Amino acid sequence: EVVRNLALREADKGLSAGEKSLFTKARSVLVSELSFALEISEDDATDRVEKALV
């Protein structure tokens, strides 16, 4: 939810430095959890997250 909302806000009007930092950390945690849960590489998990955010 945090990643989605910050991605939408970034596309709409940009993010502050603090929001960018939060977005990066939240996306990293999401990718890590997805990678573990689906037993896929972090690169594949990153691709899935990026595609879902488009």
Sequence and secondary structure as in RCSB ss.txt:
>XXXX:A:sequence
EVVRNLALREADKGLSAGEKSLFTKARSVLVSELSFALEISEDDATDRVEKALV
>XXXX:A:secstr
 HHHHHHHHHHHH   HHHHHHHHHHHHHHHHHHHHHHT  HHHHHHHHHHHH 
